[in-house]
Amino acid sequence: MKGKTTASNNFTVQSVIEELKKHGSEYNRQGMVRFGITVEKAFGVNVPVMRALAKKIGKNHKLALKLWESGCHEARHVASMIAEPELTTKTLVNKWAKDFNSWDIVDGTCSNLLRKTDFAYELIPRYAKRKEEFIRRTAFSLIAYLVVHDKKRNDLEFLQFFPLIKEYSADERNFVKKAVNWSLRQIGKRSPFLRERAIELAEEIKTIDSKSARWIANDALRELKNQKTYIRNNK
């Protein structure tokens, strides 16, 4: 049955947050700060702990919605892990996207949930055009995850994202430029065909009069032209 939940009924927002608090630490919070993660409402919980908790809970879309609304950083990570892709609507994603305030929440939500929705590819051009740093990052994070996990997709279809990668390579904001770079490298590592196309694109981007674009191009070229890296990622 579509949208069927396998969740335990023993978990509530309060019990999940209390469990997260137990595993939090100031040491971890400071580590998060060093990696540019927003910690205003974070306990400092490691990802494996959150994944283990999400596995205990099981899929529970209603609880996911409530956990997200709590505003707790780690609770939102768990929410993305237990939410059901089949019940996730564009309206909900747009609502959650407004709350994106840290790169790890963006990437975690893309990996755990958004890439699994039926409309994942539709989000990419729409979110790339948005001015907000973390919403724009979402577009390129999605590309990076989809190119790895969507094995059935034809390689040619990923070429549609090249104009977006080129256009937004000039965005100087740290968390955008890193995601643009990431998406370009991941596309290039998918297949020999895409590797050659990605190298060509990187060479084009390198000529753009932008510090960000030059960094993106040079970093991507360094990896994509490294035969050892390519072989390791294509075994």
Helices and strands as residue ranges (DSSP letters): H 13-22, H 26-34, H 47-57, H 61-69, H 73-82, G 85-87, H 90-97, H 103-112, G 114-116, H 120-128, H 133-149, G 155-161, H 162-167, G 168-170, H 174-188, H 192-206, H 211-224, H 227-233
